[in-house]
Amino acid sequence: MASEQFIDAAGVNESESHARTLRDVRTYRLARVLEQLKQHECPAILLYDPVNIRYATDTSNMQIWTARNPSRYIMVFSDGRIVAWEFHRCEHVWDGIELSVDMRSAVSWIYFNAGNEAEARAEVWASEIVDVFRAHARGERRLAVDRLDPIGAALLVKSGLTLLDGQAMMEDARAIKSAGELVLIGESLRACEMGIERMRRELRPGMTEQELWAHLHFENIRHGGEWIETRLLASGERTNPWMHECSSRVLQKGELLAFDTDMVGPHGYCSDISRTWTVGDTRPSDEQRKLYELAYSQVHFNMDVLRPGMTFREFSEKAWTIPKPYLKNRYSCVAHGIGMVDEYPAIAHEVDWDSAGYDGRFETGMTLCVESYIGAEGGSQGVKLEQQVVLTEHGCVPLTTCSFETEWL
């Protein structure tokens, strides 16, 4: 009986701790949004991006669908007021959220819902947006917006509002993670690691890429995860160049198998891990070993270089030098931010700096993915590796225990 009481008490304590973490994270994230509004002297932000809505309010409603069909939106004011326009009869998605919200019904003016009445409905929508904004904005005209179709933007401007880049504000807000966020990111990563472990157990010659990929989805959904942003799993010759999505191709013993999870897991946080194995867990060939050693070196060299206070350009210049045979097929960036999805910043390779680079400064509390793809131009195989880390005052600390094939080195 005492043992049962101990277990019950432990369970309650764990549940209470988790509830406190969620409350702390919600408070922290909303404060980050309000801080951005105050820094930009902007009275309010209109959010349509479902990831931004989730960040600001921790509410979620059909995120993939509403990303394609804008039909729920919120306005956050710099004084903390929130007006929410929710999808048809879905106010229940706010249950348990400790926010004082002015709840309204969304006006959808996308063609799917409005047909040839789209412009007329957009005018109704714009009139309400302007009225709500002016009621709280005290004569201000500056409204930040993250995502908005052309008709809507044009109508707000016609009404006298000045639109600011709200997506940039939200990316900056999301860049620095709290201790509570790191706990939630850890929960997402544990679900992802279980999916990876399941893939490893089930991997065998004769199955298709899609059959293998399904095991990651299974564990994600089973543990309360949400979706996977890409289908990046490839085998054999499809590993070079990178960015082939999984197919019905049948796996062959001894060939390379590479994947990139891009998994939006529990609590809406992304787990972004890349690993490369051999099918059948065979001993790698000399070429496979060489590719792997180079990719492993790139990831770990760059993790060792990265420090808070360093500029993005300085990191790009000091990053591992990709050998010439593999330069053309390089990954699209050296590293990128990660949170609820891939986030600011994205660090360009030095060779790409003039066309794709932008500067900034790394800060303690950023969570990042350090990337590598090594595959020779015209080659028949390649290796994809990626490590998810948090940047501390001492440098990069891995957030995942998912192992590398160190015996190949």
N, C-alpha and C positions, 0 to 999 in steps of 0.2 A: 504493500500500500504506500509506504514511504517513497519507494522508487517511482510509482505512478504519479504521486504528488510532485516529485522533483521534475519529472518529464513535463507535466502540465505547466508547472511554474516556469520552466525553461522555455516552453513554447510560447507562453504569454509574454515573457520578457523579450523574446526574439521578435514577436509580433509588434509589441510596443516600440521596440527600437526601430523596426522597419518603418512604422507609421511616423515616428519622429523624423527619420531620415527623409521621407517623402515630404513632410511639412517643411523641413528646413530647405530642401531642394527647391520646392515651389516658391518659397519666400525669396531665396537667393536669386532665382532666375528672373522673377518679375522685377526685383530690384535692379538687376543688370539692364533690363529693358528701360526702366525709368531713368537710370543713369545716362543711357545713351540719348534719350530725349532731352534731358537737361543739358548735356554737353553740347548738343546741336541747337539748343534754344528752340526746340520744336514742341508744340503743345500736345501733339498726338501722333499715333501711328496706326494706319489701317493695315491689318494683316489678312492675307488670303492663303499664303503658303501654309499647308497643314503642319509642317514641321515647326514653323515659327509660332503658330497658334499653340501647338503642344508645348513648346518651350515656355511661352508666356503664361499659360493657364493650366497646363497638364491635362487638357481635354483632347480627346481623339475621336474622330468619327469618319470611318471609311476613308482613310488617308489617301490611298492610291486613287480611289474614285474621285474624291473632292479635289485632288491635285489636277485631274484632267477636266473635271466639271465643277468649276468654282461655284459653290453653293452654300458655304458657311464662311463667316468672316467676323473679325472683332476689331474694335477700336480701343486702344489703350491710351489713356491720357497721362501726361507727365505727373499729375497729382495722384495717380493710382486708380482713378476711375476706369471701369471697363464696361463697354457696351458690346454685347454679343448678339449676332444674328445667326441663329442656328437653323440647320436643315429641317425640313418639314417634320414637325412633331418629334423632334429628337432632343428636347430639353433635358431628358433624363441622363444624357451623357455627362452632364455637369453635376450629377449626384455625388456627394462626398467631397466636392471641391470647395474649400473654405474661402470663397471669394464673394464679395458683394458685387453682383453683376446685374446690369440692366438688360434683361433678356428679351429679344425680339425675334420675329420670324424673318428668315433670309428672303431676299428678293433675287431670284435667279433670272438672269437675262442672257444666258448662253443660248445658242441656237437650238440645242437639243431640247431645252425646256420652253423656249419662247418662240421658236420658229420665226415667222416674218413679223412678230411683235417684239423682237429683241430690242430694237432701238427705243420703242415706247416704254418698255419695262426698265430699260437702263435709265431712262429719264426719271422714272419713279424712284429707282434705287439712288440715283445721284441726288435727288431732292432730299431724301431722308438722310443720306450721308452728310450733306452740307448743313442741314438743320441741326443734326446731333453735334457736329463739329463746332458750329458757331455758338451753340448753347453753352458750351464749356470752354471755348478757346479764347474768350475775352478779346475779341477783335482781331486775333491773329489769323493769318492766312496760310501759314506753312503747315502742310500735312505730309507726313512721311507715308509712303506706300511701298510694300514689298513686291507684290505681283498684281498687275492689273491689265486687262485687255484694252485695246486701243479706244473703243467707244467709251468705256468708263473713264479712262484718263482724260479724254477730250472733254467730256461733260463736266468733270470736276474743275478742269482749268477754265472752261467757259463760265463756270459759276464764280470764278474769281479766286480759286485756291491756287497756291503754289505748291507743286508736288516735289518732295525730296526723296532721295534714294533710301528707302526703308530697309531694303535687303542688306545694304552695307552696314547699317546700324545693327541689324539683327545678327549678322555674321560676327561683328565686333563684340556684341554682347555675349554670344555663345562661346567665344574663343577661350575664356578662362574658366576652368572647372572648379567647383567647390569640392570639399571633402566628401559631402553627401553624393554629389554626382559621380565621383570616383567609385563609391560603393555600388551605385546603380549600374555604372559601366561594367564593374566587375561581375555583376549578376548576368548581364548580357554576354560577357565573354565566357562565363562558365557554361552557359547554354550552348554557345558556339563551339567551345572545346568538346562538349559531349557529342555535338553533331560531327565534328571532325573525327573523334574517336570512333564513332559509329561508322563513318565512311571508311576508316582504316580497317575496321574489322570486316566490313562487307566487301571490300575491294578484292576483285578476283578477275582473272582473264575470262572473257566471254560475256561479261555484262556490258551494257552500254554506258556511255558517259551520263546520260539522263537518269538511268537507274541509280547510279552512284550519287548523283547530285541530289536526288530525292531524299536521301538519308539526312542531309543537313537541314532541309526544310522540315522534315518530320520532327527532329529534336527541337528546332526553333519553335514551332507551333506548340509542341507538347509542353514546353516550359514557359509559355505565355509570350513568346515573341510575335513579331508582326509580319514582316515580309523580307524578301531578299532583293536588293536593288538591281543586281545583274545576274547573268548566268555564266560567269567566267570559270569554266572548267574545260580543259582540253587535254588530249592525249596524243602520243606519237608525233607525227609530222604537224599536227594541228597546234602543237605548242610553240611553233615558230612560223610566222611572227606571233606575238601575244595578241590577245583580244578576240580569240575565237570563242563563241559561246557554246555551251554544251549541246551535244547532238546525239543522234542515234548510232554514232560510230561505236563499234565493238572494241573493247580494250584488249590489247595483245600483251602477252607475257613479256616482261623485260623492257617495255617502252616507258618513257616518262609520262607522268600524270601530274598536271599542275592545276591549281585552283585559287580563287580569290573570293573569300566568303561574302563581303559586302552585305552583311546580315543585320537587319534592324530587329533587335531582340527585345527582351523584356524591358518595360518602361520606356520603349522608344529609342534606346541607345544602340548605336551601330557597333558591331564587331567586325573589324576589317583585317583579316589574317590571310596571308598567302603562304602556301607550302607546296613542295614538289616531292613526289615519291616515284618509285618504280612500281609498275603493275606486277603483282605477284611477289612483291617485297624481295626482288632479285638483287644480286650484287650489281652495282652500277658499272657500266663500261667505263673505260678511261675517259672518253669524251664526255659522258654524263657526269662523271666525277669532276672533271675540269670545269664544266659549266656551273656545277653546284658550288664548287669552291670559290669561283669568282663572284657569284651572286651573294653567297654568305659573307664574303669579304666586304662587298659593297655595303650591305646592310649594317654590319657591325662597325666598320670604319666610320660610317656616317653617324651612327649612334654615339660613338666615342667623341666625335668632333662637336656635336651639337650641344650648346650651352645657352642658358638664359642670358639676355643682354646682347647676344650676337645678332647682327642684322641678317635678313634673308639673303642679301647679296653676298655677305661674307661667308655664310654657310655654303652657298652655291659654289663659291670660288675655292673653298677648302675641301669640298666633297671629294670622294673617291674618284679617281680618273678612270673612265671607262676605256678599256683597250679598243683600239681602232676597229678590229673586226666586228665588234658588238655595238659600236656607237650608233649606227643608223637605226637599229631596232631597240634603242634604249626605251625605258619606260617614260611616260609623259611628264613625270616630275620626279624630283629627288625625294620629296616628302610632302605630306599634306596634313592639315588639321582633320580631326575626327571628333564627333560628338554624337548627335542624334543621326547624322549622316556625314558624308564627307563635307568638311567645313574649311573655312579660311584658317590658315593660308595654304596656298599651293606654291611650292618652291621649284622654280624652273632650273634645269641644268644650266651650267655656265654657257654652254654652246648655244642655248636657246634664250639667253637672258635678254638680248636686244629685242626679240620678237615676242617673248612670252613672260619675261620676268617683271616683278614689281617688288619694291622694297618695303621693309617693315622691321619689326624687332621681336625676337622670341621672348616670351615671358614665362616665368614660373607658373605652373597650373595649366599650361596648354597640354592637350592630349594630341598626339601626332601619330602618323603612320610613316615609317621609313621604308622606302620602296627599292626593289631591284627587279629588273628583268635582264637576263643574259641569254642572247641567242644570236648567232652569227648571221649576217646578211647572206641570204641564200642557203642557210643551214637547214637541217632537217629536224632539229629539236631545240628546246630552250628551257630555262629554269626561271620560275617566278617565285620570289620570296618577299615577304612584307611583315614587319613587326610593329605592333601597336604599343605605344609608350606614353608615359606622362613625363613632362619636363619639370624637374625639381631644381633646386639651387645647385645641386651637384651634377646635374646632367640628366640623361635619359634613364628611366627605370621602366623595364618591360611590364606591361599590364597583363600579359598572358603567359601561361606555363606551357603552351603548346610547343613541343620540342622541334628542333631542327635535326637533320640527318647528320649529326656530328661525326658518326663513324665513317662517313664518306670523305671526310676532310683529310 
